[in-house]
Structures are given as C-alpha cells and as structure tokens.
C-alpha cells in the first residue's frame, strides 16, 4: 500500500475530497494544482509512492505531465510495480 500520495488536480474541491479520503486511510497526501507544479515539486523533493493525475487541466494536462515525468525519469528515482 502507498504511504505517500501526490494528487494533482486544478479543481480545489477534488483536491480536498481526495486529500480527506486518503488521509483518513493513513496516507500522507500532497495536493498540487497543476502538472507544472508537480514537475517543479519533484525537482526539489523525493518521489511519492504514487501520483494521481487529473487528465483535463489547463496548460499541461495529465498526459503531457506523465510524458514529461518519463523524460525526466532517472534510474532508481521512480519505483515501478
């Protein structure tokens, strides 16, 4: 089970709901409002156990964010199941 989850969504209500549900189930939750915010966050911090991305976001959508994450991936930085 994941201990640390990053949730990325431009809708604050969705971030609050996801954060509430996940934290009530013992998970550490980081909420971010854009794909760009996620990429910037990961440059300075460790990688989470799992990342939940909204697909439809202004600017960089979830698919573009995932593509950029894969480009930046370093061996051993992200765990794969």
PDB file of N, CA, C and O in Angstrom:
ATOM      1  N   UNK A   1       0.842  -1.183   0.000  1.00  0.00           N
ATOM      2  CA  UNK A   1       0.000   0.000   0.000  1.00  0.00           C
ATOM      3  C   UNK A   1       0.882   1.240   0.000  1.00  0.00           C
ATOM      4  O   UNK A   1       1.961   1.249   0.593  1.00  0.00           O
ATOM      5  N   UNK A   2       0.422   2.260  -0.656  1.00  0.00           N
ATOM      6  CA  UNK A   2       1.158   3.516  -0.730  1.00  0.00           C
ATOM      7  C   UNK A   2       1.065   4.265   0.600  1.00  0.00           C
ATOM      8  O   UNK A   2       0.014   4.305   1.239  1.00  0.00           O
ATOM      9  N   UNK A   3       2.189   4.854   0.995  1.00  0.00           N
ATOM     10  CA  UNK A   3       2.211   5.676   2.207  1.00  0.00           C
ATOM     11  C   UNK A   3       2.094   7.151   1.866  1.00  0.00           C
ATOM     12  O   UNK A   3       1.508   7.925   2.624  1.00  0.00           O
ATOM     13  N   UNK A   4       2.657   7.545   0.710  1.00  0.00           N
ATOM     14  CA  UNK A   4       2.666   8.949   0.320  1.00  0.00           C
ATOM     15  C   UNK A   4       2.097   9.094  -1.084  1.00  0.00           C
ATOM     16  O   UNK A   4       2.598   8.496  -2.036  1.00  0.00           O
ATOM     17  N   UNK A   5       1.054   9.889  -1.198  1.00  0.00           N
ATOM     18  CA  UNK A   5       0.355  10.101  -2.463  1.00  0.00           C
ATOM     19  C   UNK A   5       0.390  11.587  -2.809  1.00  0.00           C
ATOM     20  O   UNK A   5       0.121  12.437  -1.961  1.00  0.00           O
ATOM     21  N   UNK A   6       0.728  11.892  -4.074  1.00  0.00           N
ATOM     22  CA  UNK A   6       0.582  13.253  -4.572  1.00  0.00           C
ATOM     23  C   UNK A   6      -0.635  13.262  -5.479  1.00  0.00           C
ATOM     24  O   UNK A   6      -0.736  12.455  -6.403  1.00  0.00           O
ATOM     25  N   UNK A   7      -1.556  14.174  -5.213  1.00  0.00           N
ATOM     26  CA  UNK A   7      -2.760  14.331  -6.019  1.00  0.00           C
ATOM     27  C   UNK A   7      -2.626  15.640  -6.790  1.00  0.00           C
ATOM     28  O   UNK A   7      -2.362  16.688  -6.200  1.00  0.00           O
ATOM     29  N   UNK A   8      -2.807  15.582  -8.109  1.00  0.00           N
ATOM     30  CA  UNK A   8      -2.679  16.767  -8.955  1.00  0.00           C
ATOM     31  C   UNK A   8      -4.007  17.004  -9.668  1.00  0.00           C
ATOM     32  O   UNK A   8      -4.459  16.168 -10.450  1.00  0.00           O
ATOM     33  N   UNK A   9      -4.628  18.154  -9.390  1.00  0.00           N
ATOM     34  CA  UNK A   9      -5.922  18.493  -9.994  1.00  0.00           C
ATOM     35  C   UNK A   9      -6.085  20.009  -9.917  1.00  0.00           C
ATOM     36  O   UNK A   9      -5.708  20.633  -8.925  1.00  0.00           O
ATOM     37  N   UNK A  10      -6.642  20.584 -10.958  1.00  0.00           N
ATOM     38  CA  UNK A  10      -6.865  22.034 -10.957  1.00  0.00           C
ATOM     39  C   UNK A  10      -8.125  22.418 -10.186  1.00  0.00           C
ATOM     40  O   UNK A  10      -8.350  23.600  -9.926  1.00  0.00           O
ATOM     41  N   UNK A  11      -8.938  21.452  -9.820  1.00  0.00           N
ATOM     42  CA  UNK A  11     -10.176  21.706  -9.067  1.00  0.00           C
ATOM     43  C   UNK A  11      -9.905  21.520  -7.570  1.00  0.00           C
ATOM     44  O   UNK A  11      -9.650  20.407  -7.111  1.00  0.00           O
ATOM     45  N   UNK A  12      -9.963  22.603  -6.830  1.00  0.00           N
ATOM     46  CA  UNK A  12      -9.650  22.562  -5.403  1.00  0.00           C
ATOM     47  C   UNK A  12     -10.590  21.630  -4.636  1.00  0.00           C
ATOM     48  O   UNK A  12     -10.161  20.971  -3.689  1.00  0.00           O
ATOM     49  N   UNK A  13     -11.857  21.566  -5.030  1.00  0.00           N
ATOM     50  CA  UNK A  13     -12.802  20.652  -4.364  1.00  0.00           C
ATOM     51  C   UNK A  13     -12.338  19.207  -4.493  1.00  0.00           C
ATOM     52  O   UNK A  13     -12.394  18.444  -3.529  1.00  0.00           O
ATOM     53  N   UNK A  14     -11.880  18.831  -5.686  1.00  0.00           N
ATOM     54  CA  UNK A  14     -11.382  17.467  -5.890  1.00  0.00           C
ATOM     55  C   UNK A  14     -10.150  17.202  -5.038  1.00  0.00           C
ATOM     56  O   UNK A  14     -10.005  16.115  -4.478  1.00  0.00           O
ATOM     57  N   UNK A  15      -9.260  18.188  -4.936  1.00  0.00           N
ATOM     58  CA  UNK A  15      -8.065  18.026  -4.100  1.00  0.00           C
ATOM     59  C   UNK A  15      -8.447  17.818  -2.639  1.00  0.00           C
ATOM     60  O   UNK A  15      -7.872  16.968  -1.959  1.00  0.00           O
ATOM     61  N   UNK A  16      -9.417  18.596  -2.156  1.00  0.00           N
ATOM     62  CA  UNK A  16      -9.852  18.473  -0.762  1.00  0.00           C
ATOM     63  C   UNK A  16     -10.486  17.117  -0.498  1.00  0.00           C
ATOM     64  O   UNK A  16     -10.187  16.473   0.508  1.00  0.00           O
ATOM     65  N   UNK A  17     -11.354  16.684  -1.390  1.00  0.00           N
ATOM     66  CA  UNK A  17     -12.026  15.385  -1.215  1.00  0.00           C
ATOM     67  C   UNK A  17     -11.014  14.242  -1.239  1.00  0.00           C
ATOM     68  O   UNK A  17     -11.025  13.371  -0.369  1.00  0.00           O
ATOM     69  N   UNK A  18     -10.143  14.255  -2.241  1.00  0.00           N
ATOM     70  CA  UNK A  18      -9.128  13.194  -2.343  1.00  0.00           C
ATOM     71  C   UNK A  18      -8.223  13.213  -1.121  1.00  0.00           C
ATOM     72  O   UNK A  18      -7.918  12.162  -0.556  1.00  0.00           O
ATOM     73  N   UNK A  19      -7.798  14.388  -0.715  1.00  0.00           N
ATOM     74  CA  UNK A  19      -6.939  14.508   0.462  1.00  0.00           C
ATOM     75  C   UNK A  19      -7.603  13.985   1.719  1.00  0.00           C
ATOM     76  O   UNK A  19      -6.976  13.297   2.525  1.00  0.00           O
ATOM     77  N   UNK A  20      -8.873  14.313   1.882  1.00  0.00           N
ATOM     78  CA  UNK A  20      -9.627  13.852   3.052  1.00  0.00           C
ATOM     79  C   UNK A  20      -9.737  12.326   3.062  1.00  0.00           C
ATOM     80  O   UNK A  20      -9.459  11.687   4.076  1.00  0.00           O
ATOM     81  N   UNK A  21     -10.141  11.750   1.939  1.00  0.00           N
ATOM     82  CA  UNK A  21     -10.320  10.292   1.863  1.00  0.00           C
ATOM     83  C   UNK A  21      -8.997   9.567   2.088  1.00  0.00           C
ATOM     84  O   UNK A  21      -8.930   8.614   2.865  1.00  0.00           O
ATOM     85  N   UNK A  22      -7.958  10.016   1.416  1.00  0.00           N
ATOM     86  CA  UNK A  22      -6.667   9.333   1.517  1.00  0.00           C
ATOM     87  C   UNK A  22      -6.043   9.491   2.904  1.00  0.00           C
ATOM     88  O   UNK A  22      -5.511   8.527   3.455  1.00  0.00           O
ATOM     89  N   UNK A  23      -6.102  10.679   3.464  1.00  0.00           N
ATOM     90  CA  UNK A  23      -5.501  10.888   4.783  1.00  0.00           C
ATOM     91  C   UNK A  23      -6.261  10.137   5.874  1.00  0.00           C
ATOM     92  O   UNK A  23      -5.659   9.680   6.845  1.00  0.00           O
ATOM     93  N   UNK A  24      -7.564  10.009   5.723  1.00  0.00           N
ATOM     94  CA  UNK A  24      -8.345   9.221   6.697  1.00  0.00           C
ATOM     95  C   UNK A  24      -7.974   7.748   6.657  1.00  0.00           C
ATOM     96  O   UNK A  24      -8.240   6.999   7.598  1.00  0.00           O
ATOM     97  N   UNK A  25      -7.359   7.347   5.559  1.00  0.00           N
ATOM     98  CA  UNK A  25      -6.921   5.960   5.422  1.00  0.00           C
ATOM     99  C   UNK A  25      -5.421   5.814   5.674  1.00  0.00           C
ATOM    100  O   UNK A  25      -4.791   4.861   5.214  1.00  0.00           O
ATOM    101  N   UNK A  26      -4.865   6.763   6.404  1.00  0.00           N
ATOM    102  CA  UNK A  26      -3.495   6.662   6.866  1.00  0.00           C
ATOM    103  C   UNK A  26      -2.409   7.060   5.887  1.00  0.00           C
ATOM    104  O   UNK A  26      -1.235   6.762   6.109  1.00  0.00           O
ATOM    105  N   UNK A  27      -2.778   7.721   4.817  1.00  0.00           N
ATOM    106  CA  UNK A  27      -1.779   8.110   3.831  1.00  0.00           C
ATOM    107  C   UNK A  27      -1.374   9.571   3.992  1.00  0.00           C
ATOM    108  O   UNK A  27      -2.185  10.421   4.358  1.00  0.00           O
ATOM    109  N   UNK A  28      -0.130   9.838   3.717  1.00  0.00           N
ATOM    110  CA  UNK A  28       0.375  11.209   3.658  1.00  0.00           C
ATOM    111  C   UNK A  28       0.005  11.733   2.273  1.00  0.00           C
ATOM    112  O   UNK A  28       0.267  11.073   1.267  1.00  0.00           O
ATOM    113  N   UNK A  29      -0.599  12.909   2.218  1.00  0.00           N
ATOM    114  CA  UNK A  29      -1.097  13.445   0.949  1.00  0.00           C
ATOM    115  C   UNK A  29      -0.495  14.821   0.684  1.00  0.00           C
ATOM    116  O   UNK A  29      -0.474  15.689   1.556  1.00  0.00           O
ATOM    117  N   UNK A  30      -0.010  14.993  -0.534  1.00  0.00           N
ATOM    118  CA  UNK A  30       0.434  16.292  -1.020  1.00  0.00           C
ATOM    119  C   UNK A  30      -0.484  16.652  -2.178  1.00  0.00           C
ATOM    120  O   UNK A  30      -0.640  15.863  -3.109  1.00  0.00           O
ATOM    121  N   UNK A  31      -1.093  17.828  -2.132  1.00  0.00           N
ATOM    122  CA  UNK A  31      -2.027  18.270  -3.171  1.00  0.00           C
ATOM    123  C   UNK A  31      -1.384  19.396  -3.975  1.00  0.00           C
ATOM    124  O   UNK A  31      -0.878  20.367  -3.412  1.00  0.00           O
ATOM    125  N   UNK A  32      -1.412  19.254  -5.290  1.00  0.00           N
ATOM    126  CA  UNK A  32      -0.859  20.268  -6.184  1.00  0.00           C
ATOM    127  C   UNK A  32      -1.877  20.608  -7.263  1.00  0.00           C
ATOM    128  O   UNK A  32      -2.675  19.760  -7.663  1.00  0.00           O
ATOM    129  N   UNK A  33      -1.845  21.862  -7.737  1.00  0.00           N
ATOM    130  CA  UNK A  33      -2.889  22.335  -8.653  1.00  0.00           C
ATOM    131  C   UNK A  33      -2.546  22.273 -10.137  1.00  0.00           C
ATOM    132  O   UNK A  33      -3.368  22.679 -10.959  1.00  0.00           O
ATOM    133  N   UNK A  34      -1.361  21.781 -10.515  1.00  0.00           N
ATOM    134  CA  UNK A  34      -1.031  21.711 -11.938  1.00  0.00           C
ATOM    135  C   UNK A  34       0.100  20.725 -12.187  1.00  0.00           C
ATOM    136  O   UNK A  34       0.847  20.359 -11.279  1.00  0.00           O
ATOM    137  N   UNK A  35       0.205  20.307 -13.444  1.00  0.00           N
ATOM    138  CA  UNK A  35       1.313  19.445 -13.834  1.00  0.00           C
ATOM    139  C   UNK A  35       2.645  20.147 -13.666  1.00  0.00           C
ATOM    140  O   UNK A  35       3.629  19.532 -13.253  1.00  0.00           O
ATOM    141  N   UNK A  36       2.680  21.420 -13.980  1.00  0.00           N
ATOM    142  CA  UNK A  36       3.901  22.207 -13.820  1.00  0.00           C
ATOM    143  C   UNK A  36       4.322  22.261 -12.351  1.00  0.00           C
ATOM    144  O   UNK A  36       5.506  22.142 -12.036  1.00  0.00           O
ATOM    145  N   UNK A  37       3.351  22.439 -11.457  1.00  0.00           N
ATOM    146  CA  UNK A  37       3.642  22.452 -10.019  1.00  0.00           C
ATOM    147  C   UNK A  37       4.232  21.111  -9.578  1.00  0.00           C
ATOM    148  O   UNK A  37       5.146  21.075  -8.754  1.00  0.00           O
ATOM    149  N   UNK A  38       3.711  20.010 -10.125  1.00  0.00           N
ATOM    150  CA  UNK A  38       4.238  18.687  -9.797  1.00  0.00           C
ATOM    151  C   UNK A  38       5.689  18.559 -10.248  1.00  0.00           C
ATOM    152  O   UNK A  38       6.542  18.119  -9.477  1.00  0.00           O
ATOM    153  N   UNK A  39       5.968  18.938 -11.479  1.00  0.00           N
ATOM    154  CA  UNK A  39       7.327  18.825 -12.001  1.00  0.00           C
ATOM    155  C   UNK A  39       8.304  19.668 -11.182  1.00  0.00           C
ATOM    156  O   UNK A  39       9.412  19.226 -10.879  1.00  0.00           O
ATOM    157  N   UNK A  40       7.890  20.870 -10.830  1.00  0.00           N
ATOM    158  CA  UNK A  40       8.738  21.735 -10.001  1.00  0.00           C
ATOM    159  C   UNK A  40       8.946  21.132  -8.613  1.00  0.00           C
ATOM    160  O   UNK A  40      10.052  21.178  -8.073  1.00  0.00           O
ATOM    161  N   UNK A  41       7.891  20.572  -8.041  1.00  0.00           N
ATOM    162  CA  UNK A  41       7.960  19.961  -6.717  1.00  0.00           C
ATOM    163  C   UNK A  41       8.944  18.788  -6.720  1.00  0.00           C
ATOM    164  O   UNK A  41       9.756  18.647  -5.805  1.00  0.00           O
ATOM    165  N   UNK A  42       8.863  17.954  -7.750  1.00  0.00           N
ATOM    166  CA  UNK A  42       9.706  16.765  -7.802  1.00  0.00           C
ATOM    167  C   UNK A  42      11.179  17.093  -8.051  1.00  0.00           C
ATOM    168  O   UNK A  42      12.053  16.281  -7.752  1.00  0.00           O
ATOM    169  N   UNK A  43      11.453  18.266  -8.591  1.00  0.00           N
ATOM    170  CA  UNK A  43      12.847  18.687  -8.767  1.00  0.00           C
ATOM    171  C   UNK A  43      13.529  18.899  -7.420  1.00  0.00           C
ATOM    172  O   UNK A  43      14.743  18.732  -7.306  1.00  0.00           O
ATOM    173  N   UNK A  44      12.755  19.267  -6.400  1.00  0.00           N
ATOM    174  CA  UNK A  44      13.305  19.633  -5.102  1.00  0.00           C
ATOM    175  C   UNK A  44      13.020  18.615  -4.007  1.00  0.00           C
ATOM    176  O   UNK A  44      13.556  18.728  -2.904  1.00  0.00           O
ATOM    177  N   UNK A  45      12.179  17.619  -4.295  1.00  0.00           N
ATOM    178  CA  UNK A  45      11.737  16.673  -3.266  1.00  0.00           C
ATOM    179  C   UNK A  45      11.865  15.238  -3.748  1.00  0.00           C
ATOM    180  O   UNK A  45      12.086  14.973  -4.930  1.00  0.00           O
ATOM    181  N   UNK A  46      11.722  14.333  -2.815  1.00  0.00           N
ATOM    182  CA  UNK A  46      11.708  12.906  -3.130  1.00  0.00           C
ATOM    183  C   UNK A  46      10.465  12.564  -3.942  1.00  0.00           C
ATOM    184  O   UNK A  46       9.522  13.352  -4.017  1.00  0.00           O
ATOM    185  N   UNK A  47      10.474  11.387  -4.543  1.00  0.00           N
ATOM    186  CA  UNK A  47       9.317  10.921  -5.314  1.00  0.00           C
ATOM    187  C   UNK A  47       8.320  10.225  -4.395  1.00  0.00           C
ATOM    188  O   UNK A  47       8.717   9.519  -3.468  1.00  0.00           O
ATOM    189  N   UNK A  48       7.017  10.422  -4.649  1.00  0.00           N
ATOM    190  CA  UNK A  48       5.987   9.769  -3.825  1.00  0.00           C
ATOM    191  C   UNK A  48       5.871   8.289  -4.184  1.00  0.00           C
ATOM    192  O   UNK A  48       6.480   7.815  -5.144  1.00  0.00           O
ATOM    193  N   UNK A  49       5.081   7.578  -3.396  1.00  0.00           N
ATOM    194  CA  UNK A  49       4.792   6.183  -3.717  1.00  0.00           C
ATOM    195  C   UNK A  49       3.881   6.091  -4.933  1.00  0.00           C
ATOM    196  O   UNK A  49       3.999   5.170  -5.740  1.00  0.00           O
ATOM    197  N   UNK A  50       2.972   7.052  -5.057  1.00  0.00           N
ATOM    198  CA  UNK A  50       2.042   7.077  -6.187  1.00  0.00           C
ATOM    199  C   UNK A  50       1.624   8.518  -6.446  1.00  0.00           C
ATOM    200  O   UNK A  50       1.610   9.352  -5.541  1.00  0.00           O
ATOM    201  N   UNK A  51       1.288   8.787  -7.693  1.00  0.00           N
ATOM    202  CA  UNK A  51       0.830  10.117  -8.072  1.00  0.00           C
ATOM    203  C   UNK A  51      -0.476   9.966  -8.842  1.00  0.00           C
ATOM    204  O   UNK A  51      -0.546   9.212  -9.813  1.00  0.00           O
ATOM    205  N   UNK A  52      -1.499  10.673  -8.413  1.00  0.00           N
ATOM    206  CA  UNK A  52      -2.795  10.664  -9.089  1.00  0.00           C
ATOM    207  C   UNK A  52      -2.917  11.962  -9.883  1.00  0.00           C
ATOM    208  O   UNK A  52      -2.911  13.052  -9.311  1.00  0.00           O
ATOM    209  N   UNK A  53      -3.027  11.835 -11.208  1.00  0.00           N
ATOM    210  CA  UNK A  53      -3.085  13.000 -12.091  1.00  0.00           C
ATOM    211  C   UNK A  53      -4.468  13.160 -12.703  1.00  0.00           C
ATOM    212  O   UNK A  53      -5.036  12.205 -13.232  1.00  0.00           O
ATOM    213  N   UNK A  54      -5.003  14.370 -12.629  1.00  0.00           N
ATOM    214  CA  UNK A  54      -6.202  14.707 -13.387  1.00  0.00           C
ATOM    215  C   UNK A  54      -5.792  14.741 -14.855  1.00  0.00           C
ATOM    216  O   UNK A  54      -4.668  15.131 -15.173  1.00  0.00           O
ATOM    217  N   UNK A  55      -6.672  14.346 -15.735  1.00  0.00           N
ATOM    218  CA  UNK A  55      -6.353  14.360 -17.169  1.00  0.00           C
ATOM    219  C   UNK A  55      -6.580  15.744 -17.756  1.00  0.00           C
ATOM    220  O   UNK A  55      -5.712  16.279 -18.446  1.00  0.00           O
ATOM    221  N   UNK A  56      -7.744  16.326 -17.483  1.00  0.00           N
ATOM    222  CA  UNK A  56      -8.096  17.621 -18.079  1.00  0.00           C
ATOM    223  C   UNK A  56      -7.726  18.760 -17.137  1.00  0.00           C
ATOM    224  O   UNK A  56      -8.436  19.053 -16.175  1.00  0.00           O
ATOM    225  N   UNK A  57      -6.595  19.392 -17.439  1.00  0.00           N
ATOM    226  CA  UNK A  57      -6.151  20.554 -16.673  1.00  0.00           C
ATOM    227  C   UNK A  57      -5.699  21.607 -17.676  1.00  0.00           C
ATOM    228  O   UNK A  57      -5.211  21.272 -18.755  1.00  0.00           O
ATOM    229  N   UNK A  58      -5.858  22.873 -17.325  1.00  0.00           N
ATOM    230  CA  UNK A  58      -5.377  23.917 -18.226  1.00  0.00           C
ATOM    231  C   UNK A  58      -3.850  23.902 -18.290  1.00  0.00           C
ATOM    232  O   UNK A  58      -3.186  23.475 -17.346  1.00  0.00           O
ATOM    233  N   UNK A  59      -3.315  24.358 -19.381  1.00  0.00           N
ATOM    234  CA  UNK A  59      -1.860  24.351 -19.548  1.00  0.00           C
ATOM    235  C   UNK A  59      -1.392  22.952 -19.861  1.00  0.00           C
ATOM    236  O   UNK A  59      -1.609  22.452 -20.965  1.00  0.00           O
ATOM    237  N   UNK A  60      -0.763  22.324 -18.916  1.00  0.00           N
ATOM    238  CA  UNK A  60      -0.237  20.966 -19.091  1.00  0.00           C
ATOM    239  C   UNK A  60      -1.245  19.963 -18.538  1.00  0.00           C
ATOM    240  O   UNK A  60      -1.502  19.931 -17.335  1.00  0.00           O
ATOM    241  N   UNK A  61      -1.819  19.139 -19.430  1.00  0.00           N
ATOM    242  CA  UNK A  61      -2.799  18.148 -18.964  1.00  0.00           C
ATOM    243  C   UNK A  61      -2.077  16.933 -18.372  1.00  0.00           C
ATOM    244  O   UNK A  61      -0.848  16.867 -18.370  1.00  0.00           O
ATOM    245  N   UNK A  62      -2.851  15.989 -17.879  1.00  0.00           N
ATOM    246  CA  UNK A  62      -2.276  14.816 -17.225  1.00  0.00           C
ATOM    247  C   UNK A  62      -1.401  13.976 -18.134  1.00  0.00           C
ATOM    248  O   UNK A  62      -0.376  13.457 -17.693  1.00  0.00           O
ATOM    249  N   UNK A  63      -1.786  13.830 -19.401  1.00  0.00           N
ATOM    250  CA  UNK A  63      -0.977  13.048 -20.341  1.00  0.00           C
ATOM    251  C   UNK A  63       0.353  13.738 -20.621  1.00  0.00           C
ATOM    252  O   UNK A  63       1.394  13.083 -20.673  1.00  0.00           O
ATOM    253  N   UNK A  64       0.322  15.047 -20.801  1.00  0.00           N
ATOM    254  CA  UNK A  64       1.556  15.799 -21.040  1.00  0.00           C
ATOM    255  C   UNK A  64       2.459  15.749 -19.806  1.00  0.00           C
ATOM    256  O   UNK A  64       3.681  15.647 -19.922  1.00  0.00           O
ATOM    257  N   UNK A  65       1.851  15.821 -18.639  1.00  0.00           N
ATOM    258  CA  UNK A  65       2.622  15.750 -17.395  1.00  0.00           C
ATOM    259  C   UNK A  65       3.322  14.400 -17.282  1.00  0.00           C
ATOM    260  O   UNK A  65       4.507  14.341 -16.956  1.00  0.00           O
ATOM    261  N   UNK A  66       2.599  13.322 -17.548  1.00  0.00           N
ATOM    262  CA  UNK A  66       3.189  11.987 -17.488  1.00  0.00           C
ATOM    263  C   UNK A  66       4.327  11.852 -18.497  1.00  0.00           C
ATOM    264  O   UNK A  66       5.377  11.295 -18.178  1.00  0.00           O
ATOM    265  N   UNK A  67       4.124  12.352 -19.693  1.00  0.00           N
ATOM    266  CA  UNK A  67       5.166  12.299 -20.722  1.00  0.00           C
ATOM    267  C   UNK A  67       6.427  13.023 -20.255  1.00  0.00           C
ATOM    268  O   UNK A  67       7.539  12.533 -20.455  1.00  0.00           O
ATOM    269  N   UNK A  68       6.251  14.187 -19.635  1.00  0.00           N
ATOM    270  CA  UNK A  68       7.393  14.955 -19.129  1.00  0.00           C
ATOM    271  C   UNK A  68       8.056  14.235 -17.950  1.00  0.00           C
ATOM    272  O   UNK A  68       9.280  14.252 -17.821  1.00  0.00           O
ATOM    273  N   UNK A  69       7.255  13.606 -17.095  1.00  0.00           N
ATOM    274  CA  UNK A  69       7.828  12.829 -15.987  1.00  0.00           C
ATOM    275  C   UNK A  69       8.716  11.714 -16.513  1.00  0.00           C
ATOM    276  O   UNK A  69       9.805  11.476 -15.990  1.00  0.00           O
ATOM    277  N   UNK A  70       8.250  11.038 -17.541  1.00  0.00           N
ATOM    278  CA  UNK A  70       9.022   9.940 -18.134  1.00  0.00           C
ATOM    279  C   UNK A  70      10.332  10.443 -18.738  1.00  0.00           C
ATOM    280  O   UNK A  70      11.353   9.763 -18.640  1.00  0.00           O
ATOM    281  N   UNK A  71      10.319  11.611 -19.355  1.00  0.00           N
ATOM    282  CA  UNK A  71      11.547  12.198 -19.928  1.00  0.00           C
ATOM    283  C   UNK A  71      12.571  12.491 -18.840  1.00  0.00           C
ATOM    284  O   UNK A  71      13.773  12.317 -19.036  1.00  0.00           O
ATOM    285  N   UNK A  72      12.073  12.941 -17.686  1.00  0.00           N
ATOM    286  CA  UNK A  72      12.953  13.337 -16.581  1.00  0.00           C
ATOM    287  C   UNK A  72      13.343  12.175 -15.677  1.00  0.00           C
ATOM    288  O   UNK A  72      14.163  12.324 -14.771  1.00  0.00           O
ATOM    289  N   UNK A  73      12.753  11.036 -15.933  1.00  0.00           N
ATOM    290  CA  UNK A  73      12.975   9.880 -15.070  1.00  0.00           C
ATOM    291  C   UNK A  73      14.451   9.497 -15.028  1.00  0.00           C
ATOM    292  O   UNK A  73      15.116   9.406 -16.060  1.00  0.00           O
ATOM    293  N   UNK A  74      14.943   9.276 -13.822  1.00  0.00           N
ATOM    294  CA  UNK A  74      16.310   8.852 -13.606  1.00  0.00           C
ATOM    295  C   UNK A  74      16.272   7.423 -13.081  1.00  0.00           C
ATOM    296  O   UNK A  74      15.356   7.067 -12.340  1.00  0.00           O
ATOM    297  N   UNK A  75      17.234   6.610 -13.444  1.00  0.00           N
ATOM    298  CA  UNK A  75      17.243   5.220 -12.937  1.00  0.00           C
ATOM    299  C   UNK A  75      17.166   5.205 -11.416  1.00  0.00           C
ATOM    300  O   UNK A  75      17.937   5.879 -10.733  1.00  0.00           O
ATOM    301  N   UNK A  76      16.223   4.424 -10.898  1.00  0.00           N
ATOM    302  CA  UNK A  76      16.065   4.283  -9.460  1.00  0.00           C
ATOM    303  C   UNK A  76      15.287   5.397  -8.778  1.00  0.00           C
ATOM    304  O   UNK A  76      14.992   5.294  -7.587  1.00  0.00           O
ATOM    305  N   UNK A  77      14.945   6.466  -9.507  1.00  0.00           N
ATOM    306  CA  UNK A  77      14.224   7.576  -8.875  1.00  0.00           C
ATOM    307  C   UNK A  77      12.756   7.241  -8.656  1.00  0.00           C
ATOM    308  O   UNK A  77      12.203   7.508  -7.589  1.00  0.00           O
ATOM    309  N   UNK A  78      12.131   6.657  -9.666  1.00  0.00           N
ATOM    310  CA  UNK A  78      10.723   6.278  -9.557  1.00  0.00           C
ATOM    311  C   UNK A  78      10.636   4.767  -9.505  1.00  0.00           C
ATOM    312  O   UNK A  78      11.254   4.065 -10.305  1.00  0.00           O
ATOM    313  N   UNK A  79       9.862   4.279  -8.552  1.00  0.00           N
ATOM    314  CA  UNK A  79       9.661   2.839  -8.437  1.00  0.00           C
ATOM    315  C   UNK A  79       8.600   2.393  -9.424  1.00  0.00           C
ATOM    316  O   UNK A  79       7.631   3.109  -9.673  1.00  0.00           O
ATOM    317  N   UNK A  80       8.783   1.226  -9.977  1.00  0.00           N
ATOM    318  CA  UNK A  80       7.773   0.655 -10.872  1.00  0.00           C
ATOM    319  C   UNK A  80       7.289  -0.659 -10.260  1.00  0.00           C
ATOM    320  O   UNK A  80       8.072  -1.442  -9.721  1.00  0.00           O
ATOM    321  N   UNK A  81       6.003  -0.873 -10.357  1.00  0.00           N
ATOM    322  CA  UNK A  81       5.435  -2.119  -9.819  1.00  0.00           C
ATOM    323  C   UNK A  81       5.456  -3.194 -10.867  1.00  0.00           C
ATOM    324  O   UNK A  81       5.021  -4.316 -10.609  1.00  0.00           O
TER     325      UNK A  81
END
